[in-house]
Amino acid sequence: MKISRNRSGHPGHVGLVGLVGPLRPLAVATLALLTSACTVGPDYHRPPVNVAATYSELPGWTQAEPSAEKPKGDWWTAFNDPLIDQLEPLVSVSNQNVRADYANYQEALAEVRVARASLFPTIGVTGSGTKARSSVGNVARVANSGSLEGNVSWAPDLWGQVRRTIEENAATAQSTEATLANATLSEQVALATAIIELRTSDANIDLLQKTVVAYQHYLDVVSDQDQAGTIAPSDLITARTQLETAQSSLIALGVARAQYAHAIAVLVGKNPEELSITHSTTMPTLPGVPVGVPSTLLERRPDIAAAERKMAAQNAAIGVAVSAYYPEISLSGLAGFTQSPLSGLFKVANYVWSLGGSATETLFDGGLRSADVDAAKAAYDSTVATYRGTVLTAFQNVEDDLSGLRILAEQSVVLETAVKDATRGAEIAFNEYQAGTVDYTTVATAQATQLSTQQTALNVQETRLLDTASLFGDLGGGWSADQLHDPRHPDKQTAPAQTGNAAAGSVDAKVQ
């Protein structure tokens, strides 16, 4: 609070120096307390975890193509699918689950500022004025009175309770930021998965459309032979049933495709009717994935980073609980003017000030503080177990993906030959039927085998793509723990790339 002298500089008035002067002992006491302050509770050290030198499934896994030069941030571009490339950037902008986690992160940052505020004194000013009428005998008098006071109160952080709280809240904010990154990555993988499933539905539709055309041709041939009376009537029924079954399966695929399209729209924050995806005859490319060594997974997985930051937060909470054993000290000061009548309020004679301090120490609490410390330590042990469990699950995820890709690659090679054989077998069976050496049941069986083998091969291709998308996610995408921001030093960093404006990521109503 600043109150200046009048223009004449009359010595009977008090200015800023006179007002602040009595508070100097408070400042001296503050400096003394600050220099003697300490921080109780354990300092944080990340607990060790067992990490293998290499993934057990890696030696038997072969990449589809070298991809060390692939972009590590926009990992989805490795699939070379225009729909994936167009929609993936919208996830971090418009996906509602991601937006919710972003709001949680902003709340956690605000909690850090709330804790930091306790390091500083609270300064206030109070002014009042009163006009009152009084009577002395038969004489009435109206008097004005008033006061203007500045006050300072402060509880020095002698034992580090506030600093530990800031440390706890900062680590919690970083955990929330990592949770935001994990949610974004999870939704991005979910979008890639939905698009791969949509593309597979389109490929299945193409396959069944070709099958329906072939079956119609077979039915025409059988119908001609039936009219000529050269075949059994059951052959015509078998050929017609085969065609109608394929037509029914083709219609049923429309349900799955529509559901995948609706899921894609929701993942990018749109109503299903806002997004129309055209049919595509091209499947995404099967990319290779630079796996690396297991130790890098600890820094690349945002869920691991979130669990690790929760450990740091809970470790700081132990210090907060321990600080309750020490006395609470607070300082206060007041300086100002009070006068009745109001005129001449700022004269020396009306100047008042006070300094004060208090200390509070709990002598007996029935074991409350000890129980709080034990509870904080147990909660920390729980976060350690959760962290190590998260690490183990992460390794399991990667190993599952690698084994799946390795085994599916072997299966794909066998199926490629099986499709050729089944196709050739169906052709031979139909030629033999036309020659009259086999009945149509043999043809129908061969054709069913061909269709089933082709669908199996397509499903294996889909599963390989899905496992690759999962592997990208299980390896952390392009994320790294060094991207976490320290909310205690906001001026030394930029905010994470995120916006609440859905319009920033627009997409055409009709996409390829």
N, C-alpha and C positions, 0 to 999 in steps of 0.2 A: 504494500500500500504506500502510495506516495502523496504527501501533503506538502506543498511548497510554501515558502515564506510569502508575506505580502510584498508589494512592490517597494515599500519603504525599507524592508528588511528590519523592522522594529524588533529589538532584542526581547521584547515581551512575548513574541510568538515563537512557536516551535516548528521546525521543518523536518525534513526526512532524517537528517542526522540525529536530531534529538529523539525522534520516534524509534529509530533502530538501535540507538546506543544501548539502552537497557537490555536488549536481546543478545548483546555480544557474549555474555556468560553462557547463554544457551548454545551459541555457535561453538564456543570453546569446548563445552561439554560434549557437543556432537562430534567434533573432531577427535576428542580423546576416546570416545566410545568406538568410533569407526576404526581407529588404529588398533584397538584391542579386540576387535570382533573376530570370531572364529566360525567355522562351519562344522557342526556335529554330524554324526552319522557316517556310514561307509561311502567311500568313493567308488564309482562304478567301474567295473572291468568286465568285458564281455566273457561269459563262461565258454570254455573250449568245447568243441564238438568233434567227434571222430569223422574224418573225411577220407574217403578212399583216393588212391592216386589216379584211378581211371574208372570209368563205368564198365561194369562187367559185361554188358551187352554190346559195347562199342566195337570190339574186335570183329564181331561177326556181322556188323551193320555196314552196308555200303551206301554211300550217298548217291542220289540219282544223278547229280551233277555237281562239280565244284562250285561253291558259292561263298567263298571267303570274301569276295569283293561285293557281295550283295549288300544293299543298304540295311543297317542294323536297326534303325529307328522305325521306318515304315516297312516292317518285316513282311507285311501282306503283299507287297509288290512282287515278291518272288513267285507268286502263283500266276502272274501274267493274266489276270482276269480283269477286264475293264469294270465290271460291276463292283468287284471287291475294291479296286483302286478308287472308285468314285464314292463309295459309301463309307468305307472305314474311317476317313477323317471326321465324319459327322458324329461318331460315337462319343468322342471326348467333348463335343459341343452340345448335342441334343439328346443323348441318352439320359433318361430320367433317373436311373440308378446312379449313374456317374454324377449327375447334377446334385443329387442328395448327398453323396459322399463329399462333393466339393463344398457344399454348405456346411457339413460337419467339420471339414478342415478349417474353414473360415471361423467357425465358432471356437475351435481349439486355439487358433491364433489369437483371438480376442481374449481367451482365458490367460494366455501368457502376458498380455498387456495388463490384465487385471492384477495378476500377481506382481508384476513389476511396479505397479503403482504404490504398493505397500513399502517400497524402499524409500519413498520420498515423504517429506512432511506434508501435512495438510494445512493450508493457509486460507484463512477466511477473514471477512470483514463484516462487522455488524454496526449498523447505524439505527438510531431511534430518535424520535422527536415527540414531545408532549406539550399540549396547550391546556392549562388548567385554570380554573377560577376559584379563588379562595376569598374568605371574608374575615376581617379582623374588626370586631365591633360592628359599626355601621359602614365600614369602609370595605369595598369590594376591590379585588385586584385580580387581573388576568396575567399569568406568567407563562413564558415559554421555556422549555428545558430540552436538552438533547444530549446525545452522546455519539461518538464515533470511535470504534475500537477495532484494531487488527489483532488477530490471534493466530498462533502457530502451535500445532501439536504434532508430535512425532514419536514413534516407537522404534528405536534403533534395533536393527537386526543383529544383535550381539552373538547369537548362537547359530545363525544361518538358517533359521526357519523359513524366512522369506526367500532366501537364495535357493534353498532346497525345493521350495514350492515352485519357484520359477524353473528350476532344472526339471522338476517333474512335469510341469505343464508344457515345457518346450519339447521334452521327449515324447509326451503324449501327442503334441501337435505333429511331430515328425512321424509318429506311428500312424496318425490319421492321414497324413500326406501319402505315406506308403500304401495305406488302405485305399486311398483314392486312385493311386497308380495301379494297384492290383485290380480294383473294380473296373477301371478303364481297359486294362489288358484282358480281363475275363470277358467283358462285353465285346471286345474286338474279336477274340477267339470265337465267341458265340456267333457273331455276325459272319465270320469266315465259314464257320461250320454250317450255318443256315444256307449260305449261298452255295457251298459245295453240295449240300443235300438238294437244293433247288436245281443245280446243274445236272445232278445225277437223275433227278426226276425227268428233266428234259431229255436226257440221253435214253432213259427207259421208254419214254414216250416215242422217241424216234425209232427205237428198236421194235416196239410193239406195232407201230404204224407200218414198218417194213414187213413185220410178221403177218399182220392182217392182210396186206396186199398179197403176200405169198400164199397164205391160206385161201384167199379168195380165188387165186389162180388154180390151186389144187382142187377147190370145190367145183370150179367150172369144168375142169377135166373130168372129175368124177361124175358130175351131172351129165356130161355128154355120154359117158360110158353107161350110165344108168339108163338113159333114154334108148341107148342101143341094145340094152338088155344083156350086156356082157359082164356085169358085176353083180354081186349080192346087194340087196337094198340096204343092208347094214353099213356098207361102205359109205353110202351117201349120208346116212345119219351121222356116222363118225366124223366125216369131213365137215359137215355143217356144224356139229357141236364144237369141233376144234376151232372153227372160225368164230363162232359166237362167244366162246370162252375167252379168246384173245381180245375180241372187241370189248367184252366186259372188263377185262383187266386194264385195257387202255383207258376206258372211262374212269375207272377207280383211281388211276394215277392223278387225275385232275384234283382230287380231294387233297392228297398229300402236297401237291405243288402249290395249291392255294394256301395251305397252312404255312408252308415255308415262306411264301411271299408275305403273308401277314406278319410272321415273326420278324422278318427282315425290316419291315416298316416300323414296327414297335422298337426294335433295337436302335434305329436311327431317330427315334423320337417323333414318329409320324403316325397318323391314323392309317389303318390298312387301305382305306379307299383313296388316300393321297398318293400312293405309290403303285405304279403299274410296271411290271417287269416283263419285257418281251422274251419270247422263247429263244433259246440259244442252242446251237448244235455243237458247241465247243466246250469241252471240259477244261477246268483249270490245269495249268502245268504242274507236274509233280516236282517240287524244288528239292534241292539238297539243303541241309541245315548244318551250319558250323557249330558243333556240340561243345567243344572245349573240354576242360577238365572239371571234376566235381567241385573243387575249391572255389571256382568262380561263381558257382551257383549261389553261394552265400551272399554275394554282392549283387547278383542279377535278378533275384526273385523278390518282388515287392512284398509278398506275404511274409517272407523270412525277415525282411527289414522291418516290417510292422511289428512282428513278434519280438525282434531284438530291441526295438525302441520302447516297447511296453516293459521289457525288463529294466531298461534304464530308468523309466518313469517310476516303477515300483521300488527300485533301489533308492531313488531320491525320497520316496514316501517314507522309507525307514528313517531317514534323517529328520524329516518333519515330525515323526512320532517321537524320536529321541529328544528333540528340542523342547518338548513339553516338560522335561525334568528340570529345566533351568528357569530362573525367575524372569518374569515379564517386566520390562522397564519402559516407562514412557515419560516424555518431557513435554512441557507446555509453556507458552509465554503469551503475554497479552500486553499491548500498549495502545494508548488512545487518549481521548479527551471526553470529559463529561462536565456539564455546566447547567446551572439554572440560575438566572435566566440564560437563554440561548446565546445572546450577544456576547462576543468575546470567548467563544468556545475554544479557540485554538491558542489561548494564552497559557503560559507556563504553569500558572496556578491551577489550571484545569487538567493538567496532564497526569495520567495514571498509568501504571504498569505493574506487571506481576510476572514472576517466574515460578515454575513448580516442577516437581518430578514425583514419580511414584514407582514403586516396585511391588510386584505380587509374586509370591511363591507358594505353591501348594505343599503343605506339610503331610497331608494324609489323604489318599483318594481311594483306599480300598483295593489297590492294585490296578486301577484303571489305566494308568500310563504304561505299566508293564504289559498289560494285556494288549494295548494298542500297538506297542512295539513288536510283540510276538505275532500279532495279526499281520502287521506290515511285512515281517520277515517271512511268514508263511505264504503271503500273497506273492512275494518275490520268488520264493521257491516254486510256486505254481507257474509263474511266467517263464521260469527257466525250463521247467518240464515242457511247457507249451512250445517254447522256442525250439528245443531239441526235437520234439515231435514234429514240428513244422518242417525242420530240416530233413528228418528221415522221410517224411511224406513226399517232400520235393524230390529226393533221390529216387524214391519208388516211382513217382510219376515219370521221370525221365527214363528210368530203366524199362518201365512198361511200354513207353512210346518206342524206344529203340528196339526192344524185342518184337513188338508188333510190326514195325516197319521191316525188320530183318525177315521175319517169318512170312509176312505178306508178300515181300519181294520174291521169295522162293515159290510161294503159291502162284503168284502172277505168271511166272515163267511156265509152270506146268499147265495153267489154265489157257495160256496162249496156244499151246499145242492142242489142248483138249477142244478148244473152240474150232480149230481147223479140222480136227478129226470128226467132231460132231456135225459140222457143216457138210463135210464130204460124205459122212454116213447118211445124212438126210437126203442128199442128192442121189446116192446110190439106191437107197430104199425106194424113192419115188420112180427112178428109172426101172427098177425091177418090178414095181407094181404095174407100170405101164406095159411091161413085157409079159405080165401075167404070171410071174413066178412067185409073188408074195401077195398077201391080202393087204387091205389098207390099214389094218391095225399095226402092222409093222412100220408103215410109213408114218402114222400118227405118233408112234412111240419114238421113232428116230427124230421127228420134228420137235417133239416135246423135249427130248434130250438136248437138241441143239439150242432151243430157246432157253432152257434152264441153265445150260453151260454159259451161254452169252450173258445172261443176267447175273450169274455168279461172278463172272469175270468183271462185269461192270460194278458189282457191289464191292469186290476186292479193290478195284481202282478207287472207289469212293472212300473205303476204309483207310487206304494208304494216304489219301489226301487229308482225311480227318485226323489221322494220327500225326501227320506232319504239322497241321495247324495246332494240334494239341502240344506237340513238341516245341513249337515256337513259343507258345504260352508258358509251358513248364520250364523253359529256359529263360523266362523273363522278358521275352520280346527284345526290344532294344533298350530296356530300362537298366539303370545302374544305381546303386545306393548313394553314389556321390552326387546324385541329382537332388537329394534331400536338402531342404533349406533349414538353416538355423534361425528360428524366430527370435532369438535373443539379439541377433545382429541383422535386422531387416534392411538397414541402409547399405549393406555390403552384398546384396543379392537381389535378384529379380524374382517376382512371383512366378509360380509354375504356370505353364501354358494352359489356360482354362478360361472359359468365358461363360457367362450365363445367357448370352444372346444367341438364341437358336437360329436367328436369321443369318448369323455369320457363316453357317454352313448350309447353304441352300442346295437343293437337288431337284432336277427336273422331275415332273410328275411321271414321265415315262423314261425308263432307263434300259440300257441293253443288258 
